[in-house]
């Protein structure tokens, strides 16, 4: 260490200068040590975040490679507590495709009495095209979900009417002099009425697993929306209840992320309608 002495000062004065400098450096030492400790902590946190990010990216890649996409994921869909699949149109175009391409003999069709709602199909709800296999309670619950994406929800109504029919009662064949628009259909015969359905939908997180091989599985989470009975079964207690309200998707996103402990909600419009109120449970 090089020490510089002033010729204008005696030995004691020169020594005092270095003594004062040493005191100042000593006073700064705790702050320097704290800064070093904080830097080490930040580096450790960064390395952990980096490791978690790389791990998550790898899991996402594995999931994309192994998770089979189902045909109904192009539409809105839900399932009942007992496992019946319900598929709904998202607009006039998907209504058209859904009914024309995916309606089969053992399905039933659900629609609201008022216009401007999706058509919904409950798959395999019939035996031999006639006998109902699904309960009336689950038909009503499913119809309530379909009504949640209707004009009645947008208008803030608390309930709506709907009906269900057999596949042979729906067609694109118009009556003489009439025109059927895209996404609309002609209904013939008696409708099975579903009155005063409560407009309420639940949104939750369903945990699923994929078997990669004999010993390895990957676990992942997906959004699920449907009746409360269905959410209780598939999401356990990790779900919220919604009714018609004034909050749009943007306003709801932060609260939903907090309540469901989820980070990604980019597909939210696929699962719930706009303009909601999140209910306390």
ROZA-573860 format. One line per 2 residues: number of its first residue (from 1); for each residue y, z, x of N, C-alpha, C, O, CB. Coordinates in steps of 0.02 Angstrom, whole numbers, plus 50000, padded with zeros to 5 digits. Glycine has a CB too. Example, Ala and Ser with C-alpha at 12.3 -4.5 7.8 and 13.67 -1.06 7.14 Angstrom:
1> 49716:50390:50660:49775:50390:50615:49835:50390:50660:49834:50423:50712:49776:50452:50565; 49888:50354:50642:49947:50357:50684:50002:50394:50645:50057:50402:50670:49970:50286:50704 .
***
This chain:
1> 49940:50000:50042:50000:50000:50000:50062:50000:50044:50067:50040:50090:50000:50061:49952; 50109:49957:50032:50171:49951:50072:50225:49996:50042:50239:49992:49983:50196:49877:50074 .
3> 50256:50038:50084:50309:50084:50063:50374:50063:50097:50377:50056:50158:50292:50158:50080; 50425:50054:50058:50490:50036:50084:50536:50097:50083:50541:50132:50033:50522:49978:50043 .
5> 50568:50111:50140:50613:50168:50147:50685:50143:50152:50700:50092:50183:50595:50210:50208; 50730:50182:50121:50802:50166:50126:50831:50203:50186:50824:50263:50192:50840:50185:50061 .
7> 50865:50166:50231:50895:50196:50291:50955:50238:50272:50977:50280:50312:50916:50141:50340; 50983:50229:50212:51041:50267:50190:51022:50335:50161:51065:50375:50144:51080:50228:50139 .
9> 50957:50348:50156:50933:50411:50128:50889:50447:50177:50856:50416:50219:50896:50399:50062; 50888:50513:50172:50845:50552:50217:50773:50551:50190:50758:50520:50139:50870:50625:50224 .
11> 50729:50585:50226:50658:50584:50209:50646:50614:50140:50607:50586:50101:50617:50622:50261; 50679:50670:50125:50669:50702:50060:50692:50657:50002:50660:50655:49949:50706:50768:50057 .
13> 50749:50622:50013:50775:50579:49960:50728:50519:49948:50715:50500:49891:50846:50554:49978; 50703:50490:50004:50655:50434:49997:50590:50457:49961:50563:50422:49919:50637:50405:50066 .
15> 50568:50517:49980:50507:50544:49949:50518:50555:49874:50474:50543:49833:50486:50609:49983; 50578:50579:49857:50593:50593:49787:50592:50530:49744:50572:50530:49686:50661:50627:49781 .
17> 50616:50474:49775:50615:50409:49739:50543:50391:49719:50531:50372:49662:50645:50352:49782; 50496:50397:49766:50427:50379:49752:50392:50430:49706:50347:50413:49668:50388:50373:49817 .
19> 50415:50492:49710:50389:50543:49665:50407:50527:49592:50366:50533:49547:50416:50612:49684; 50471:50506:49582:50493:50488:49514:50456:50426:49488:50437:50422:49430:50570:50475:49514 .
21> 50446:50377:49533:50408:50316:49513:50336:50335:49492:50309:50308:49444:50407:50264:49572; 50307:50381:49531:50238:50402:49517:50234:50437:49449:50186:50427:49412:50211:50449:49572 .
23> 50285:50478:49433:50287:50513:49368:50290:50463:49310:50256:50471:49260:50346:50561:49365; 50332:50411:49319:50339:50360:49267:50273:50322:49256:50252:50309:49199:50395:50310:49285 .
25> 50240:50305:49312:50176:50269:49306:50123:50313:49273:50083:50289:49233:50152:50246:49375; 50124:50378:49291:50075:50424:49261:50087:50431:49186:50039:50437:49147:50080:50493:49295 .
27> 50152:50430:49166:50168:50436:49094:50144:50375:49056:50125:50379:48997:50243:50444:49084; 50144:50316:49090:50122:50254:49057:50046:50248:49055:50020:50209:49015:50151:50194:49093 .
29> 50011:50285:49096:49939:50278:49104:49900:50286:49038:49856:50245:49025:49914:50328:49153; 49914:50337:48997:49877:50343:48933:49885:50282:48888:49838:50260:48855:49899:50406:48896 .
31> 49946:50255:48887:49959:50195:48846:49921:50135:48872:49896:50094:48833:50032:50179:48845; 49916:50130:48939:49879:50074:48969:49804:50081:48953:49771:50033:48936:49890:50072:49046 .
33> 49779:50143:48959:49708:50155:48944:49693:50141:48871:49640:50114:48855:49689:50228:48962; 49740:50160:48826:49731:50147:48755:49730:50072:48740:49691:50047:48700:49786:50181:48714 .
35> 49776:50035:48775:49778:49962:48766:49714:49930:48790:49690:49883:48759:49838:49933:48804; 49686:49956:48845:49623:49929:48871:49566:49942:48822:49525:49898:48808:49606:49961:48941 .
37> 49565:50004:48795:49513:50022:48746:49518:49978:48683:49468:49955:48656:49518:50097:48726; 49580:49967:48659:49590:49925:48600:49568:49853:48612:49538:49821:48569:49665:49926:48579 .
39> 49583:49829:48672:49563:49760:48689:49487:49754:48691:49459:49705:48667:49592:49740:48757; 49454:49805:48720:49380:49805:48722:49352:49805:48652:49303:49771:48637:49354:49866:48762 .
41> 49383:49846:48607:49361:49850:48538:49369:49784:48501:49325:49762:48465:49400:49905:48501; 49427:49752:48512:49440:49686:48481:49391:49633:48505:49368:49592:48466:49512:49664:48496 .
43> 49375:49636:48571:49326:49588:48599:49257:49599:48567:49222:49551:48551:49322:49595:48676; 49238:49663:48559:49173:49679:48529:49171:49656:48456:49121:49626:48435:49160:49755:48533 .
45> 49225:49669:48418:49228:49647:48348:49225:49572:48343:49192:49544:48298:49292:49673:48314; 49260:49537:48389:49258:49464:48389:49188:49438:48402:49165:49391:48369:49307:49436:48441 .
47> 49154:49469:48450:49085:49447:48467:49039:49458:48407:48995:49417:48394:49059:49485:48529; 49048:49515:48371:49006:49529:48312:49020:49479:48257:48973:49455:48225:49019:49600:48286 .
49> 49085:49463:48246:49103:49414:48195:49075:49345:48213:49051:49308:48170:49179:49410:48186; 49080:49329:48277:49054:49265:48301:48979:49260:48289:48953:49209:48267:49070:49255:48375 .
51> 48944:49316:48305:48871:49318:48297:48852:49312:48223:48805:49276:48205:48842:49384:48325; 48889:49347:48179:48876:49344:48107:48891:49274:48080:48854:49249:48037:48918:49396:48070 .
53> 48944:49243:48105:48962:49175:48082:48908:49125:48101:48887:49083:48060:49030:49154:48113; 48885:49129:48164:48833:49084:48187:48768:49095:48147:48734:49047:48129:48819:49094:48263 .
55> 48752:49159:48134:48692:49176:48095:48697:49148:48025:48649:49120:47998:48682:49252:48093; 48757:49157:47993:48767:49132:47925:48763:49056:47922:48734:49029:47875:48834:49156:47899 .
57> 48792:49023:47972:48789:48949:47974:48716:48926:47980:48697:48876:47949:48831:48922:48033; 48677:48961:48020:48608:48943:48030:48568:48954:47965:48526:48913:47947:48577:48983:48088 .
59> 48582:49011:47931:48548:49025:47867:48566:48974:47815:48524:48952:47776:48567:49096:47842; 48631:48953:47813:48653:48902:47766:48617:48836:47778:48597:48801:47731:48729:48892:47770 .
61> 48609:48819:47842:48575:48757:47860:48502:48759:47838:48476:48710:47811:48580:48745:47936; 48469:48816:47850:48399:48824:47830:48393:48821:47754:48346:48790:47727:48370:48891:47856 .
63> 48440:48853:47719:48440:48853:47646:48447:48783:47618:48411:48764:47572:48496:48898:47620; 48494:48745:47646:48506:48676:47622:48444:48632:47633:48430:48587:47594:48566:48646:47658 .
65> 48408:48646:47687:48348:48606:47703:48289:48624:47658:48246:48582:47646:48329:48617:47776; 48287:48686:47634:48228:48709:47597:48238:48720:47523:48189:48723:47485:48205:48772:47627 .
67> 48301:48727:47500:48313:48739:47429:48311:48674:47390:48348:48627:47404:48381:48774:47420; 48268:48672:47341:48260:48612:47300:48314:48610:47246:48323:48659:47208:48190:48610:47268 .
69> 48350:48555:47241:48401:48546:47189:48367:48524:47124:48327:48477:47124:48455:48494:47211; 48382:48559:47070:48353:48543:47005:48398:48493:46967:48458:48492:46978:48343:48607:46964 .
71> 48368:48453:46923:48405:48402:46887:48461:48432:46844:48513:48402:46836:48358:48361:46843; 48449:48492:46817:48497:48522:46770:48559:48550:46805:48607:48568:46772:48464:48576:46730 .
73> 48559:48554:46872:48616:48580:46908:48676:48533:46906:48731:48552:46925:48597:48594:46980; 48666:48472:46883:48722:48425:46874:48762:48444:46812:48819:48421:46803:48696:48352:46868 .
75> 48732:48486:46770:48764:48507:46707:48781:48581:46711:48768:48613:46762:48718:48492:46645; 48809:48608:46658:48811:48681:46651:48743:48703:46625:48710:48666:46589:48869:48704:46603 .
77> 48721:48762:46644:48656:48785:46621:48652:48861:46622:48691:48894:46656:48601:48754:46665; 48606:48887:46585:48590:48958:46586:48517:48965:46567:48483:48916:46554:48637:48999:46538 .
79> 48493:49025:46566:48424:49037:46542:48424:49103:46504:48464:49148:46517:48373:49038:46602; 48378:49108:46457:48373:49168:46416:48333:49222:46453:48303:49209:46505:48340:49153:46348 .
81> 48333:49282:46425:48296:49337:46455:48222:49320:46462:48190:49340:46511:48305:49401:46414; 48195:49284:46413:48123:49268:46416:48109:49203:46454:48052:49181:46458:48096:49262:46345 .
83> 48162:49172:46482:48151:49116:46528:48163:49047:46501:48151:48998:46537:48084:49118:46552; 48187:49039:46438:48202:48972:46411:48265:48945:46445:48315:48979:46450:48210:48974:46334 .
85> 48260:48882:46467:48317:48849:46500:48361:48816:46448:48337:48780:46404:48291:48798:46551; 48426:48827:46454:48475:48793:46411:48522:48753:46456:48551:48780:46503:48515:48844:46368 .
87> 48529:48689:46441:48572:48645:46480:48628:48619:46435:48616:48600:46378:48532:48585:46510; 48689:48619:46461:48748:48599:46422:48787:48544:46456:48788:48540:46518:48793:48660:46410 .
89> 48818:48501:46416:48864:48452:46443:48928:48485:46468:48946:48540:46446:48879:48399:46392; 48963:48451:46513:49027:48476:46538:49086:48438:46509:49142:48462:46510:49029:48473:46614 .
91> 49071:48378:46484:49123:48335:46456:49088:48281:46415:49027:48283:46406:49168:48303:46512; 49127:48233:46389:49097:48180:46347:49043:48141:46384:48991:48125:46356:49152:48133:46323 .
93> 49056:48126:46448:49008:48087:46487:48942:48123:46497:48889:48094:46488:49038:48069:46553; 48946:48187:46516:48884:48225:46527:48849:48243:46462:48788:48250:46461:48898:48288:46568 .
95> 48887:48250:46407:48855:48257:46341:48810:48197:46327:48753:48205:46305:48909:48265:46285; 48838:48139:46340:48802:48076:46327:48738:48072:46368:48684:48057:46342:48848:48015:46343 .
97> 48745:48085:46433:48687:48081:46478:48634:48134:46459:48574:48119:46459:48709:48091:46551; 48657:48194:46444:48611:48248:46429:48566:48232:46369:48505:48238:46372:48649:48312:46415 .
99> 48597:48210:46315:48559:48197:46253:48516:48134:46261:48458:48133:46240:48606:48190:46193; 48544:48082:46288:48508:48018:46294:48450:48022:46344:48397:47994:46332:48556:47962:46315 .
101> 48460:48056:46400:48411:48054:46454:48364:48113:46456:48307:48107:46478:48447:48049:46519; 48388:48172:46433:48348:48233:46445:48323:48267:46382:48285:48316:46387:48389:48281:46484 .
103> 48342:48243:46323:48317:48273:46262:48245:48251:46249:48230:48191:46250:48362:48254:46202; 48200:48300:46238:48130:48285:46226:48106:48316:46160:48142:48355:46129:48087:48311:46285 .
105> 48046:48299:46141:48019:48317:46075:48019:48392:46061:48031:48413:46005:47948:48291:46069; 48006:48432:46112:47999:48504:46102:48063:48543:46117:48061:48604:46125:47944:48530:46145 .
107> 48119:48508:46121:48184:48541:46132:48220:48550:46066:48204:48518:46016:48228:48500:46181; 48269:48595:46065:48315:48599:46008:48386:48589:46033:48402:48604:46090:48307:48667:45971 .
109> 48429:48563:45989:48499:48548:46007:48544:48599:45972:48534:48616:45914:48518:48476:45986; 48595:48622:46009:48644:48669:45981:48714:48639:45989:48730:48609:46040:48640:48738:46016 .
111> 48756:48648:45937:48825:48626:45940:48867:48670:45894:48841:48699:45847:48832:48550:45920; 48931:48674:45908:48976:48712:45864:48990:48672:45800:48985:48611:45800:49043:48729:45900 .
113> 49006:48708:45747:49025:48674:45685:49092:48637:45694:49100:48582:45668:49031:48725:45627; 49138:48667:45729:49202:48634:45743:49193:48585:45801:49150:48595:45843:49258:48687:45760 .
115> 49234:48532:45803:49228:48483:45858:49252:48512:45925:49278:48568:45928:49268:48420:45841; 49244:48473:45977:49268:48490:46045:49228:48547:46076:49255:48599:46093:49341:48509:46043 .
117> 49163:48534:46083:49121:48582:46120:49065:48542:46153:49052:48485:46133:49091:48638:46073; 49032:48571:46202:48975:48537:46233:48914:48537:46186:48906:48581:46145:48957:48569:46299 .
119> 48872:48487:46194:48805:48490:46164:48761:48531:46211:48766:48525:46272:48775:48418:46151; 48719:48571:46182:48672:48610:46222:48601:48596:46201:48587:48586:46142:48688:48686:46216 .
121> 48556:48596:46249:48484:48586:46236:48445:48645:46262:48452:48663:46321:48459:48519:46268; 48406:48676:46220:48359:48727:46244:48292:48692:46255:48261:48667:46208:48352:48788:46192 .
123> 48269:48691:46316:48209:48655:46335:48146:48692:46313:48140:48753:46320:48208:48642:46410; 48098:48653:46288:48032:48679:46270:48034:48739:46222:47996:48787:46229:47994:48698:46333 .
125> 48081:48735:46175:48088:48789:46125:48041:48779:46066:48036:48823:46023:48159:48793:46101; 48006:48722:46063:47962:48706:46007:47890:48694:46030:47878:48676:46088:47988:48645:45969 .
127> 47844:48704:45985:47775:48684:45996:47759:48626:45948:47769:48632:45888:47725:48744:45985; 47735:48571:45977:47719:48511:45938:47779:48485:45899:47772:48454:45846:47662:48525:45890 .
129> 47839:48496:45925:47900:48470:45895:47920:48503:45830:47966:48480:45797:47892:48398:45882; 47886:48558:45810:47900:48589:45744:47907:48665:45748:47956:48693:45723:47845:48572:45696 .
131> 47860:48698:45779:47857:48771:45777:47901:48802:45831:47895:48785:45890:47785:48795:45785; 47945:48847:45810:47990:48881:45857:47951:48929:45902:47913:48971:45877:48045:48917:45820 .
133> 47962:48924:45967:47933:48971:46015:47984:49023:46037:47965:49076:46062:47906:48934:46075; 48047:49008:46028:48102:49052:46050:48125:49095:45991:48122:49073:45933:48161:49010:46078 .
135> 48146:49155:46004:48168:49201:45951:48237:49181:45924:48275:49147:45958:48169:49273:45976; 48251:49202:45863:48316:49189:45833:48371:49223:45873:48426:49196:45881:48317:49214:45760 .
137> 48356:49283:45900:48406:49319:45940:48426:49279:46002:48486:49275:46018:48378:49388:45962; 48378:49248:46035:48394:49209:46095:48428:49143:46079:48469:49119:46118:48331:49196:46136 .
139> 48413:49114:46021:48449:49054:45999:48523:49072:45989:48567:49036:46010:48419:49025:45934; 48535:49129:45955:48604:49150:45942:48641:49167:46007:48699:49149:46015:48605:49211:45895 .
141> 48607:49200:46053:48638:49217:46117:48657:49153:46156:48711:49149:46185:48591:49260:46160; 48612:49105:46156:48624:49042:46191:48680:49003:46157:48723:48974:46191:48561:48999:46193 .
143> 48681:49002:46090:48734:48968:46053:48802:48999:46068:48852:48964:46072:48719:48970:45978; 48803:49065:46076:48866:49100:46093:48892:49077:46161:48952:49070:46170:48855:49176:46093 .
145> 48847:49066:46208:48868:49041:46275:48896:48970:46269:48947:48954:46300:48809:49042:46324; 48863:48928:46229:48888:48859:46219:48957:48861:46186:49001:48823:46205:48839:48819:46175 .
147> 48966:48905:46137:49031:48912:46104:49086:48936:46151:49145:48924:46139:49024:48961:46046; 49065:48970:46205:49114:48995:46253:49150:48939:46290:49204:48949:46318:49080:49041:46303 .
149> 49120:48880:46290:49151:48822:46322:49183:48775:46271:49194:48716:46286:49100:48785:46365; 49196:48801:46212:49223:48760:46157:49298:48770:46148:49329:48812:46181:49186:48775:46093 .
151> 49326:48731:46102:49397:48738:46085:49413:48806:46055:49469:48830:46062:49417:48683:46036; 49363:48838:46022:49374:48904:45993:49392:48955:46046:49435:48998:46035:49312:48926:45953 .
153> 49358:48951:46103:49374:48997:46158:49445:48984:46182:49484:49031:46192:49323:48990:46216; 49462:48921:46193:49529:48904:46217:49584:48929:46170:49639:48947:46192:49535:48828:46226 .
155> 49569:48930:46106:49618:48953:46057:49620:49029:46051:49662:49056:46015:49603:48922:45989; 49576:49062:46086:49576:49135:46086:49539:49168:46029:49548:49227:46017:49644:49159:46085 .
157> 49497:49129:45994:49459:49158:45938:49407:49208:45964:49384:49203:46021:49424:49102:45898; 49390:49256:45922:49340:49306:45941:49269:49285:45922:49221:49313:45948:49356:49371:45909 .
159> 49263:49236:45877:49197:49214:45855:49199:49140:45837:49252:49110:45831:49172:49256:45794; 49140:49111:45829:49135:49040:45810:49069:49029:45774:49022:49069:45780:49140:48994:45874 .
161> 49066:48975:45736:49005:48955:45702:48972:48897:45739:49006:48855:45768:49019:48935:45629; 48906:48895:45737:48868:48841:45769:48807:48825:45727:48796:48854:45674:48848:48860:45841 .
163> 48766:48779:45751:48704:48761:45717:48654:48735:45767:48673:48715:45822:48716:48709:45661; 48591:48737:45749:48540:48705:45791:48500:48656:45748:48491:48666:45688:48494:48758:45824 .
165> 48474:48603:45781:48436:48550:45746:48377:48528:45789:48372:48545:45848:48482:48490:45729; 48333:48488:45758:48276:48459:45794:48297:48393:45826:48347:48363:45806:48217:48448:45745 .
167> 48261:48369:45877:48278:48307:45912:48283:48246:45867:48324:48201:45879:48228:48294:45966; 48241:48243:45814:48242:48183:45771:48301:48182:45723:48307:48136:45683:48178:48179:45732 .
169> 48345:48232:45726:48404:48234:45682:48468:48208:45716:48520:48204:45684:48415:48305:45659; 48463:48190:45779:48523:48168:45816:48514:48097:45840:48460:48077:45863:48536:48215:45875 .
171> 48568:48057:45835:48564:47987:45858:48634:47960:45871:48684:47992:45854:48526:47943:45807; 48636:47900:45901:48700:47865:45912:48710:47811:45858:48756:47771:45863:48701:47833:45982 .
173> 48666:47811:45808:48671:47761:45755:48721:47784:45702:48709:47832:45666:48601:47749:45722; 48777:47750:45699:48831:47769:45653:48818:47744:45582:48781:47696:45573:48898:47743:45678 .
175> 48848:47776:45534:48846:47750:45465:48887:47687:45461:48930:47675:45503:48873:47803:45415; 48875:47647:45411:48910:47584:45402:48986:47595:45402:49011:47636:45364:48887:47549:45338 .
177> 49020:47557:45444:49094:47561:45447:49120:47618:45490:49181:47626:45495:49121:47569:45378; 49076:47658:45520:49097:47713:45562:49086:47698:45636:49047:47654:45653:49060:47777:45542 .
179> 49122:47734:45678:49115:47726:45751:49101:47794:45782:49134:47843:45765:49180:47694:45781; 49054:47796:45828:49038:47858:45863:49064:47854:45934:49044:47811:45973:48961:47872:45862 .
181> 49109:47899:45952:49140:47899:46017:49091:47922:46071:49039:47950:46056:49201:47944:46017; 49109:47910:46134:49069:47932:46191:49063:48008:46190:49113:48043:46182:49099:47908:46257 .
183> 49002:48032:46197:48991:48104:46198:48981:48135:46130:48966:48194:46124:49048:48138:46231; 48989:48095:46077:48979:48118:46008:48915:48087:45980:48893:48035:46004:49040:48101:45963 .
185> 48886:48119:45930:48823:48095:45901:48823:48105:45825:48860:48147:45799:48763:48131:45933; 48783:48067:45791:48774:48074:45719:48719:48125:45706:48664:48120:45734:48757:48005:45687 .
187> 48734:48173:45664:48685:48224:45644:48663:48211:45573:48705:48204:45528:48714:48296:45652; 48598:48207:45562:48571:48195:45495:48521:48249:45476:48486:48276:45518:48538:48125:45490 .
189> 48519:48265:45412:48473:48316:45388:48504:48385:45388:48564:48393:45403:48411:48316:45431; 48464:48435:45371:48489:48503:45363:48499:48537:45431:48457:48533:45475:48440:48544:45321 .
191> 48557:48570:45437:48572:48608:45498:48550:48680:45490:48555:48709:45436:48649:48604:45515; 48526:48709:45543:48509:48780:45544:48571:48818:45567:48588:48818:45626:48448:48795:45591 .
193> 48605:48851:45520:48670:48880:45532:48666:48945:45574:48621:48985:45567:48705:48895:45467; 48716:48952:45618:48724:49012:45659:48796:49036:45650:48842:49008:45680:48708:48997:45736 .
195> 48805:49087:45609:48872:49108:45588:48899:49166:45629:48863:49209:45653:48870:49127:45514; 48966:49165:45636:49003:49221:45667:48975:49244:45734:48961:49303:45745:49004:49280:45619 .
197> 48966:49196:45778:48941:49212:45845:48997:49241:45888:49051:49212:45893:48911:49149:45880; 48985:49298:45917:49036:49331:45959:49047:49290:46023:48999:49271:46057:49015:49403:45977 .
199> 49111:49276:46038:49126:49238:46098:49131:49286:46157:49181:49320:46166:49192:49198:46090; 49078:49287:46197:49074:49330:46255:49025:49298:46304:48973:49271:46283:49052:49403:46237 .
201> 49041:49301:46367:48996:49274:46419:48996:49322:46478:49046:49354:46492:49018:49202:46441; 48940:49326:46512:48934:49369:46570:48925:49327:46633:48894:49274:46631:48875:49420:46562 .
203> 48952:49352:46688:48946:49319:46753:48919:49368:46803:48945:49424:46810:49015:49290:46777; 48866:49348:46838:48836:49394:46886:48811:49359:46949:48820:49299:46957:48779:49431:46855 .
205> 48780:49398:46992:48751:49372:47054:48675:49380:47051:48650:49436:47044:48780:49409:47117; 48640:49325:47055:48567:49326:47055:48541:49318:47126:48559:49270:47160:48538:49271:47008 .
207> 48499:49364:47148:48469:49359:47215:48403:49322:47210:48360:49339:47170:48459:49430:47245; 48396:49271:47252:48336:49230:47252:48304:49228:47322:48336:49245:47372:48352:49158:47228 .
209> 48242:49207:47324:48206:49201:47387:48172:49133:47393:48149:49105:47343:48154:49258:47395; 48168:49108:47454:48131:49047:47468:48078:49063:47521:48094:49092:47573:48178:48989:47493 .
211> 48017:49046:47508:47962:49057:47555:47961:48999:47605:47946:48942:47587:47893:49063:47519; 47979:49013:47668:47982:48961:47719:47911:48944:47745:47895:48886:47755:48027:48983:47777 .
213> 47871:48996:47755:47802:48987:47776:47763:49049:47755:47787:49088:47713:47796:48974:47854; 47705:49060:47783:47662:49116:47762:47694:49184:47775:47679:49232:47739:47596:49112:47797 .
215> 47736:49188:47826:47763:49254:47845:47839:49260:47837:47866:49316:47837:47745:49269:47917; 47875:49204:47831:47948:49206:47831:47978:49185:47764:47958:49136:47734:47975:49161:47886 .
217> 48027:49225:47741:48065:49208:47681:48139:49212:47696:48160:49246:47743:48046:49256:47622; 48179:49177:47656:48251:49182:47662:48279:49203:47594:48259:49176:47542:48283:49114:47684 .
219> 48323:49251:47595:48354:49278:47534:48426:49253:47528:48462:49252:47578:48351:49356:47534; 48445:49234:47468:48514:49210:47458:48538:49228:47388:48498:49244:47344:48518:49133:47469 .
221> 48603:49226:47379:48634:49243:47315:48665:49182:47281:48692:49138:47315:48688:49298:47325; 48661:49180:47215:48692:49126:47176:48727:49155:47115:48706:49207:47088:48639:49074:47155 .
223> 48781:49122:47093:48813:49141:47031:48767:49126:46973:48730:49076:46973:48881:49106:47023; 48768:49168:46922:48731:49156:46861:48774:49178:46802:48805:49231:46804:48662:49195:46861 .
225> 48777:49136:46751:48814:49155:46690:48769:49147:46630:48727:49102:46628:48879:49113:46682; 48779:49190:46580:48739:49187:46520:48751:49247:46477:48803:49280:46481:48664:49181:46538 .
227> 48703:49263:46435:48708:49321:46391:48702:49385:46432:48679:49384:46489:48655:49319:46335; 48723:49441:46402:48717:49504:46437:48644:49523:46448:48627:49550:46501:48753:49560:46399 .
229> 48601:49509:46400:48529:49524:46409:48500:49485:46468:48459:49511:46506:48491:49508:46345; 48521:49422:46474:48496:49381:46530:48523:49407:46597:48486:49411:46646:48517:49308:46520 .
231> 48588:49425:46599:48617:49450:46661:48586:49516:46682:48577:49529:46742:48693:49459:46653; 48569:49559:46634:48536:49622:46650:48470:49609:46685:48451:49646:46731:48526:49664:46587 .
233> 48435:49557:46663:48369:49542:46693:48376:49509:46762:48343:49529:46809:48329:49497:46646; 48418:49458:46766:48421:49418:46828:48469:49444:46880:48461:49430:46939:48439:49347:46811 .
235> 48519:49483:46859:48571:49507:46906:48570:49582:46914:48612:49610:46949:48639:49485:46882; 48522:49616:46882:48520:49690:46881:48587:49716:46855:48605:49701:46798:48505:49718:46953 .
237> 48622:49755:46893:48685:49783:46869:48746:49748:46899:48803:49770:46890:48689:49857:46886; 48733:49693:46933:48788:49658:46969:48815:49601:46926:48805:49542:46941:48763:49630:47037 .
239> 48850:49618:46873:48880:49568:46829:48942:49596:46794:48952:49656:46791:48829:49543:46777; 48983:49550:46767:49042:49570:46729:49040:49535:46661:49007:49484:46652:49108:49552:46768 .
241> 49077:49563:46613:49081:49534:46546:49151:49505:46535:49201:49533:46556:49065:49587:46492; 49153:49447:46501:49216:49414:46488:49222:49394:46415:49172:49379:46382:49225:49353:46533 .
243> 49284:49394:46390:49299:49370:46323:49362:49326:46328:49394:49325:46380:49310:49430:46273; 49379:49290:46274:49440:49248:46277:49501:49290:46295:49510:49345:46270:49451:49213:46209 .
245> 49543:49263:46339:49602:49299:46362:49654:49251:46390:49656:49192:46372:49584:49350:46414; 49696:49276:46434:49752:49237:46461:49746:49223:46535:49787:49186:46563:49816:49272:46447 .
247> 49697:49252:46569:49691:49244:46642:49655:49179:46660:49599:49167:46637:49655:49304:46672; 49687:49138:46701:49655:49076:46723:49610:49088:46783:49605:49144:46808:49709:49023:46740 .
249> 49577:49035:46806:49530:49042:46862:49563:49074:46923:49534:49118:46954:49500:48974:46881; 49622:49050:46940:49657:49074:47000:49670:49149:46997:49660:49184:47046:49723:49036:47010 .
251> 49692:49172:46939:49707:49243:46931:49644:49286:46931:49644:49342:46956:49747:49255:46868; 49590:49259:46903:49527:49298:46898:49490:49303:46963:49452:49351:46974:49483:49267:46846 .
253> 49499:49253:47008:49457:49248:47068:49457:49312:47110:49404:49335:47130:49481:49190:47110; 49516:49340:47123:49521:49399:47166:49482:49458:47136:49445:49492:47172:49594:49419:47176 .
255> 49491:49470:47070:49456:49526:47039:49381:49515:47037:49342:49562:47047:49483:49538:46969; 49361:49453:47023:49289:49438:47021:49257:49449:47090:49203:49477:47095:49276:49366:46997 .
257> 49292:49427:47142:49266:49437:47210:49257:49511:47225:49207:49531:47256:49314:49405:47262; 49305:49551:47203:49301:49624:47215:49246:49656:47174:49207:49696:47199:49368:49657:47198 .
259> 49242:49637:47110:49193:49669:47065:49121:49650:47082:49076:49691:47079:49209:49650:46992; 49112:49587:47101:49044:49563:47115:49026:49563:47189:48970:49549:47208:49035:49493:47088 .
261> 49075:49581:47231:49065:49583:47304:49038:49515:47329:48985:49511:47361:49015:49640:47323; 49076:49464:47314:49057:49396:47333:49118:49361:47363:49174:49375:47343:49029:49356:47272 .
263> 49107:49315:47411:49163:49282:47445:49175:49211:47421:49232:49188:47421:49150:49281:47519; 49123:49176:47399:49130:49106:47381:49128:49096:47306:49077:49110:47274:49075:49065:47415 .
265> 49184:49073:47277:49187:49060:47205:49212:48990:47191:49245:48979:47139:49232:49112:47171; 49198:48943:47235:49226:48876:47226:49198:48839:47165:49230:48794:47139:49213:48834:47288 .
267> 49139:48859:47141:49108:48827:47083:49119:48866:47018:49083:48856:46970:49035:48817:47095; 49167:48911:47018:49178:48955:46961:49183:48919:46894:49154:48942:46845:49240:48996:46972 .
269> 49220:48862:46889:49225:48827:46824:49159:48802:46796:49153:48787:46736:49271:48768:46831; 49108:48798:46838:49042:48777:46815:49008:48833:46776:48963:48820:46735:48999:48756:46875 .
271> 49029:48895:46788:48993:48952:46760:49029:48987:46703:48997:49014:46658:48980:49001:46814; 49095:48987:46703:49132:49020:46650:49190:48976:46627:49213:48934:46666:49158:49089:46674 .
273> 49215:48986:46565:49272:48948:46542:49337:48974:46573:49339:49029:46601:49277:48950:46466; 49389:48935:46567:49456:48957:46588:49485:49005:46535:49459:49009:46480:49503:48897:46600 .
275> 49537:49040:46553:49573:49085:46506:49526:49139:46480:49501:49136:46424:49601:49044:46446; 49516:49189:46523:49470:49244:46507:49505:49312:46514:49560:49318:46541:49410:49241:46553 .
277> 49471:49361:46489:49489:49431:46501:49426:49466:46525:49374:49465:46492:49518:49465:46436; 49431:49499:46583:49373:49535:46610:49370:49603:46577:49419:49641:46579:49377:49541:46688 .
279> 49314:49619:46547:49306:49681:46510:49281:49738:46554:49247:49726:46603:49258:49671:46452; 49300:49799:46536:49272:49857:46570:49203:49872:46542:49192:49866:46482:49319:49918:46562 .
281> 49158:49891:46585:49090:49905:46563:49080:49980:46553:49025:50001:46534:49039:49879:46613 .
***
